Amino acid sequence: MFREEVEKIWSQRWMLGKILFLLTQYSTLLGIIPYIVLQDRIHIGAMDFKACLGLYWFTNIMMMIVSHSAEASLWLCLYALLGTKKRYLILFTTLFLLFVISSATFGLRYISTVRAVPISPDNERLGYGCDLVPSSATITLSTFTIVAYLNLAKTALVAIAGVVTLLVRYRRQNNTLLNVIRREGGIYFLSMIVLRVCDTIFRTPGSPVKDEYKIVQVYVHTYIPLFPQL
């Protein structure tokens, strides 16, 4: 697998597609290690507050990069399927940057409210090294609500753009829509869109449907970074 990546990706020129692939691939790997240290029972004892916060910031920034680079890969594929016309590039870039800047701003705002506290004896015995809590419940709730609605709007827009792109592409072909989807990787786009739509609906405040066991959330964090690499 790595040899195939070296042959097909590393040998290419440094263009946007290669950069997005590498960002998605290696930001995921870089974010896993500190995430394990923070969330899993690794029995290393209580960690320094600064170390806990540093790992927390690094993990979340890596995950933000993964999420945005995966979505940028989707927009880039949609742009290519529409014939690489300049007006689509301008439109997609503007929409993508608008949502990225907004969600990143509120995401960093939330991260900045988190602080490290002395680890409880029970957690220390269980093998955890850090205890992290938001410093302001009010800011946390309002930020979460804003981010949830931003994600809902973004996901709805991506879903519409994805479906429209496949339909436009289908109209230009002599094959059936199913053959076009299968041949041009449309199943990956549709799967990514469906997962994001379901996850966003579950996370939106006031939604009557909830993902109680975080099943869809796990699929989103696991498989969406894989789709741009398929």
Secondary structure, DSSP 4 states (H G I P E B T S, - for coil): -HHHHIIIIITS-S-HHHHHHHHHHHHHHHHHHHHHHHHS-----PPPHHHHHHHHHHHHHHHHHHHHHHHHHHHHHHHHHTT--HHHHHHHHHHHHHHHHHHHHHHHHHHHHEEEEPPPHHHHHHT---EEEES-HHHHHHHHHHHHHHHHHHHHHHHHHHHHHHHHHHHT-SS-HHHHHHHTTHHHHHHHHHHHHHHHHHHSTT-S---TT-HHHHHHHHHTTTGGG-
